[in-house]
């Protein structure tokens, strides 16, 4: 079990971008076709990736084993900010599930899902990880200790 729980460090950014693209497709399909059953699927995918990286995520497995290797050599980036970003996705997708199924606030659920799709689009298309940016800001103000991610300490210099 100890080998199952964990997140890779470093992460192949190409695989992360493929996962984000998959999230975009699922979120937009859910919104466009009123596929409320996709909301828990999206949330469970984020939960799997937060807990185990790509290990228990079908989308993560596809991204790391099939798609990313076909996109050329890996581009390694620090894992902790990507895990934080997956946690933000988990929070947003779980919020959408609660809004839709528990609060009967369907419009609000679709708005949250649209925001999630927007953030995932930035990652997938432009390699702009909003969660990674928030992680860096939290490190700068001291809420996340530098030792959490030594390679992240100067994330702004890489951009």
Phi and psi restraints in degrees (value plus and minus 20) as a CYANA .aco file:
   2 UNK   PHI     -82.0   -42.0
   2 UNK   PSI     -52.6   -12.6
   3 UNK   PHI     -96.1   -56.1
   3 UNK   PSI     -39.7     0.3
   4 UNK   PHI    -100.3   -60.3
   4 UNK   PSI     -65.1   -25.1
   5 UNK   PHI    -102.6   -62.6
   5 UNK   PSI     109.0   149.0
   6 UNK   PHI     130.5   170.5
   6 UNK   PSI     148.2   188.2
   7 UNK   PHI    -149.5  -109.5
   7 UNK   PSI     118.7   158.7
   8 UNK   PHI     -87.2   -47.2
   8 UNK   PSI     128.3   168.3
   9 UNK   PHI    -170.3  -130.3
   9 UNK   PSI      91.7   131.7
  10 UNK   PHI    -100.6   -60.6
  10 UNK   PSI     155.6   195.6
  11 UNK   PHI    -136.0   -96.0
  11 UNK   PSI     122.9   162.9
  12 UNK   PHI     -98.2   -58.2
  12 UNK   PSI      92.4   132.4
  13 UNK   PHI     -79.2   -39.2
  13 UNK   PSI     -51.5   -11.5
  14 UNK   PHI     -84.2   -44.2
  14 UNK   PSI     -60.0   -20.0
  15 UNK   PHI     -86.6   -46.6
  15 UNK   PSI     -61.4   -21.4
  16 UNK   PHI     -80.1   -40.1
  16 UNK   PSI     -59.5   -19.5
  17 UNK   PHI     -89.8   -49.8
  17 UNK   PSI     -54.2   -14.2
  18 UNK   PHI     -86.2   -46.2
  18 UNK   PSI     -63.3   -23.3
  19 UNK   PHI     -78.9   -38.9
  19 UNK   PSI     -65.9   -25.9
  20 UNK   PHI     -79.2   -39.2
  20 UNK   PSI     -60.2   -20.2
  21 UNK   PHI     -81.9   -41.9
  21 UNK   PSI     -59.6   -19.6
  22 UNK   PHI     -83.6   -43.6
  22 UNK   PSI     -59.8   -19.8
  23 UNK   PHI     -83.6   -43.6
  23 UNK   PSI     -62.5   -22.5
  24 UNK   PHI     -78.1   -38.1
  24 UNK   PSI     -69.2   -29.2
  25 UNK   PHI     -81.0   -41.0
  25 UNK   PSI     -64.0   -24.0
  26 UNK   PHI     -86.5   -46.5
  26 UNK   PSI     -63.5   -23.5
  27 UNK   PHI     -84.9   -44.9
  27 UNK   PSI     -64.4   -24.4
  28 UNK   PHI     -87.4   -47.4
  28 UNK   PSI     -57.1   -17.1
  29 UNK   PHI     -83.9   -43.9
  29 UNK   PSI     -62.4   -22.4
  30 UNK   PHI     -80.4   -40.4
  30 UNK   PSI     -64.8   -24.8
  31 UNK   PHI     -88.1   -48.1
  31 UNK   PSI     -69.9   -29.9
  32 UNK   PHI     -85.3   -45.3
  32 UNK   PSI     -56.1   -16.1
  33 UNK   PHI    -131.4   -91.4
  33 UNK   PSI      -7.1    32.9
  34 UNK   PHI      32.6    72.6
  34 UNK   PSI      28.0    68.0
  35 UNK   PHI    -115.0   -75.0
  35 UNK   PSI      57.2    97.2
  36 UNK   PHI     -80.6   -40.6
  36 UNK   PSI     -46.3    -6.3
  37 UNK   PHI     -85.8   -45.8
  37 UNK   PSI     -39.7     0.3
  38 UNK   PHI     -94.5   -54.5
  38 UNK   PSI     -42.2    -2.2
  39 UNK   PHI     -79.6   -39.6
  39 UNK   PSI     -69.7   -29.7
  40 UNK   PHI     -87.5   -47.5
  40 UNK   PSI     -49.2    -9.2
  41 UNK   PHI     -83.3   -43.3
  41 UNK   PSI     -64.7   -24.7
  42 UNK   PHI     -82.7   -42.7
  42 UNK   PSI     -65.5   -25.5
  43 UNK   PHI     -83.4   -43.4
  43 UNK   PSI     -62.6   -22.6
  44 UNK   PHI     -85.5   -45.5
  44 UNK   PSI     -54.1   -14.1
  45 UNK   PHI     -83.0   -43.0
  45 UNK   PSI     -63.9   -23.9
  46 UNK   PHI     -83.9   -43.9
  46 UNK   PSI     -61.9   -21.9
  47 UNK   PHI     -79.5   -39.5
  47 UNK   PSI     -65.7   -25.7
  48 UNK   PHI     -80.2   -40.2
  48 UNK   PSI     -62.4   -22.4
  49 UNK   PHI     -92.3   -52.3
  49 UNK   PSI     -54.4   -14.4
  50 UNK   PHI     -84.5   -44.5
  50 UNK   PSI     -63.6   -23.6
  51 UNK   PHI     -96.6   -56.6
  51 UNK   PSI     -58.3   -18.3
  52 UNK   PHI    -151.9  -111.9
  52 UNK   PSI     -10.3    29.7
  53 UNK   PHI      46.0    86.0
  53 UNK   PSI    -157.5  -117.5
  54 UNK   PHI    -101.2   -61.2
  54 UNK   PSI     -26.5    13.5
  55 UNK   PHI     -75.0   -35.0
  55 UNK   PSI     -69.5   -29.5
  56 UNK   PHI    -123.5   -83.5
  56 UNK   PSI     -12.1    27.9
  57 UNK   PHI    -122.4   -82.4
  57 UNK   PSI      96.2   136.2
  58 UNK   PHI     -76.6   -36.6
  58 UNK   PSI     -60.2   -20.2
  59 UNK   PHI     -85.7   -45.7
  59 UNK   PSI     -61.0   -21.0
  60 UNK   PHI     -83.7   -43.7
  60 UNK   PSI     -59.7   -19.7
  61 UNK   PHI     -84.6   -44.6
  61 UNK   PSI     -64.7   -24.7
  62 UNK   PHI     -79.8   -39.8
  62 UNK   PSI     -65.2   -25.2
  63 UNK   PHI     -83.4   -43.4
  63 UNK   PSI     -65.8   -25.8
  64 UNK   PHI     -99.6   -59.6
  64 UNK   PSI     -53.5   -13.5
  65 UNK   PHI    -117.3   -77.3
  65 UNK   PSI     -47.8    -7.8
  66 UNK   PHI    -131.8   -91.8
  66 UNK   PSI     -79.2   -39.2
  67 UNK   PHI     -95.2   -55.2
  67 UNK   PSI     -74.6   -34.6
  68 UNK   PHI     -78.5   -38.5
  68 UNK   PSI     -62.1   -22.1
  69 UNK   PHI     -80.5   -40.5
  69 UNK   PSI     -45.8    -5.8
  70 UNK   PHI    -101.9   -61.9
  70 UNK   PSI     -27.8    12.2
  71 UNK   PHI    -116.5   -76.5
  71 UNK   PSI     -10.6    29.4
  72 UNK   PHI      82.7   122.7
  72 UNK   PSI    -190.4  -150.4
  73 UNK   PHI     -80.0   -40.0
  73 UNK   PSI     127.9   167.9
  74 UNK   PHI     -85.3   -45.3
  74 UNK   PSI     130.4   170.4
  75 UNK   PHI    -133.8   -93.8
  75 UNK   PSI      85.7   125.7
  76 UNK   PHI    -102.6   -62.6
  76 UNK   PSI     114.8   154.8
  77 UNK   PHI    -153.3  -113.3
  77 UNK   PSI     138.9   178.9
  78 UNK   PHI     -80.6   -40.6
  78 UNK   PSI     122.1   162.1
  79 UNK   PHI     -95.9   -55.9
  79 UNK   PSI     -61.5   -21.5
  80 UNK   PHI     -74.3   -34.3
  80 UNK   PSI     -62.3   -22.3
  81 UNK   PHI     -85.3   -45.3
  81 UNK   PSI     -54.6   -14.6
  82 UNK   PHI     -87.9   -47.9
  82 UNK   PSI     -57.6   -17.6
  83 UNK   PHI     -85.4   -45.4
  83 UNK   PSI     -61.3   -21.3
  84 UNK   PHI     -79.0   -39.0
  84 UNK   PSI     -63.8   -23.8
  85 UNK   PHI     -82.4   -42.4
  85 UNK   PSI     -60.3   -20.3
  86 UNK   PHI     -83.1   -43.1
  86 UNK   PSI     -56.3   -16.3
  87 UNK   PHI     -84.6   -44.6
  87 UNK   PSI     -58.5   -18.5
  88 UNK   PHI     -84.4   -44.4
  88 UNK   PSI     -61.1   -21.1
  89 UNK   PHI     -83.1   -43.1
  89 UNK   PSI     -59.3   -19.3
  90 UNK   PHI     -82.7   -42.7
  90 UNK   PSI     -63.2   -23.2
  91 UNK   PHI     -82.1   -42.1
  91 UNK   PSI     -66.2   -26.2
  92 UNK   PHI     -87.2   -47.2
  92 UNK   PSI     -64.2   -24.2
  93 UNK   PHI     -89.4   -49.4
  93 UNK   PSI     -55.9   -15.9
  94 UNK   PHI     -86.9   -46.9
  94 UNK   PSI     -58.9   -18.9
  95 UNK   PHI     -79.4   -39.4
  95 UNK   PSI     -63.3   -23.3
  96 UNK   PHI     -82.5   -42.5
  96 UNK   PSI     -61.0   -21.0
  97 UNK   PHI     -82.2   -42.2
  97 UNK   PSI     -66.8   -26.8
  98 UNK   PHI     -83.5   -43.5
  98 UNK   PSI     -64.6   -24.6
  99 UNK   PHI     -80.5   -40.5
  99 UNK   PSI     -63.0   -23.0
 100 UNK   PHI     -93.2   -53.2
 100 UNK   PSI     -70.9   -30.9
 101 UNK   PHI    -111.9   -71.9
 101 UNK   PSI     -52.2   -12.2
 102 UNK   PHI    -118.5   -78.5
 102 UNK   PSI     -57.1   -17.1
 103 UNK   PHI    -118.3   -78.3
 103 UNK   PSI     -26.3    13.7
 104 UNK   PHI      35.3    75.3
 104 UNK   PSI      12.6    52.6
 105 UNK   PHI    -125.9   -85.9
 105 UNK   PSI      52.2    92.2
 106 UNK   PHI     -81.5   -41.5
 106 UNK   PSI     -65.4   -25.4
 107 UNK   PHI     -81.0   -41.0
 107 UNK   PSI     -64.0   -24.0
 108 UNK   PHI     -82.1   -42.1
 108 UNK   PSI     -59.1   -19.1
 109 UNK   PHI     -82.6   -42.6
 109 UNK   PSI     -61.9   -21.9
 110 UNK   PHI     -89.8   -49.8
 110 UNK   PSI     -53.4   -13.4
 111 UNK   PHI     -84.4   -44.4
 111 UNK   PSI     -66.4   -26.4
 112 UNK   PHI     -81.6   -41.6
 112 UNK   PSI     -60.9   -20.9
 113 UNK   PHI     -84.4   -44.4
 113 UNK   PSI     -56.7   -16.7
 114 UNK   PHI     -85.4   -45.4
 114 UNK   PSI     -60.0   -20.0
 115 UNK   PHI     -84.0   -44.0
 115 UNK   PSI     -62.8   -22.8
 116 UNK   PHI     -78.6   -38.6
 116 UNK   PSI     -65.0   -25.0
 117 UNK   PHI     -81.7   -41.7
 117 UNK   PSI     -59.0   -19.0
 118 UNK   PHI     -83.3   -43.3
 118 UNK   PSI     -66.0   -26.0
 119 UNK   PHI     -83.7   -43.7
 119 UNK   PSI     -62.1   -22.1
 120 UNK   PHI     -86.8   -46.8
 120 UNK   PSI     -52.7   -12.7
 121 UNK   PHI     -84.6   -44.6
 121 UNK   PSI     -62.6   -22.6
 122 UNK   PHI     -78.5   -38.5
 122 UNK   PSI     -62.5   -22.5
 123 UNK   PHI     -87.5   -47.5
 123 UNK   PSI     -68.4   -28.4
 124 UNK   PHI     -86.3   -46.3
 124 UNK   PSI     -66.4   -26.4
 125 UNK   PHI    -108.1   -68.1
 125 UNK   PSI     -61.1   -21.1
 126 UNK   PHI    -132.4   -92.4
 126 UNK   PSI     -18.1    21.9
 127 UNK   PHI      37.1    77.1
 127 UNK   PSI      12.3    52.3
 128 UNK   PHI    -125.2   -85.2
 128 UNK   PSI      82.4   122.4
 129 UNK   PHI    -112.8   -72.8
 129 UNK   PSI      85.3   125.3
 130 UNK   PHI     -83.4   -43.4
 130 UNK   PSI     -60.1   -20.1
 131 UNK   PHI     -80.9   -40.9
 131 UNK   PSI     -58.3   -18.3
 132 UNK   PHI     -85.7   -45.7
 132 UNK   PSI     -57.4   -17.4
 133 UNK   PHI     -86.7   -46.7
 133 UNK   PSI     -61.6   -21.6
 134 UNK   PHI     -84.8   -44.8
 134 UNK   PSI     -62.7   -22.7
 135 UNK   PHI     -76.2   -36.2
 135 UNK   PSI     -66.6   -26.6
 136 UNK   PHI     -83.2   -43.2
 136 UNK   PSI     -61.2   -21.2
 137 UNK   PHI     -84.9   -44.9
 137 UNK   PSI     -60.2   -20.2
 138 UNK   PHI     -86.2   -46.2
 138 UNK   PSI     -53.4   -13.4
 139 UNK   PHI     -87.2   -47.2
 139 UNK   PSI     -63.3   -23.3
 140 UNK   PHI     -80.6   -40.6
 140 UNK   PSI     -57.1   -17.1
 141 UNK   PHI    -110.6   -70.6
 141 UNK   PSI     -18.7    21.3
 142 UNK   PHI      70.5   110.5
 142 UNK   PSI     -14.7    25.3
 143 UNK   PHI     -96.1   -56.1
 143 UNK   PSI     -45.3    -5.3
 144 UNK   PHI    -136.4   -96.4
 144 UNK   PSI     100.1   140.1
 145 UNK   PHI     -85.2   -45.2
 145 UNK   PSI     126.7   166.7
 146 UNK   PHI     -76.3   -36.3
 146 UNK   PSI     -55.7   -15.7
 147 UNK   PHI     -86.5   -46.5
 147 UNK   PSI     -34.3     5.7
 148 UNK   PHI     -81.5   -41.5
 148 UNK   PSI     -54.8   -14.8
 149 UNK   PHI    -174.5  -134.5
 149 UNK   PSI      67.5   107.5
 150 UNK   PHI     -77.6   -37.6
 150 UNK   PSI     -60.4   -20.4
 151 UNK   PHI     -88.6   -48.6
 151 UNK   PSI     -35.9     4.1
 152 UNK   PHI    -112.2   -72.2
 152 UNK   PSI     -33.5     6.5
 153 UNK   PHI     -71.2   -31.2
 153 UNK   PSI     -52.6   -12.6
 154 UNK   PHI    -143.9  -103.9
 154 UNK   PSI      33.8    73.8
 155 UNK   PHI     -83.1   -43.1
 155 UNK   PSI     -48.8    -8.8
 156 UNK   PHI     -89.3   -49.3
 156 UNK   PSI     -49.1    -9.1
 157 UNK   PHI     -88.5   -48.5
 157 UNK   PSI     -50.5   -10.5
 158 UNK   PHI     -89.1   -49.1
 158 UNK   PSI     -53.9   -13.9
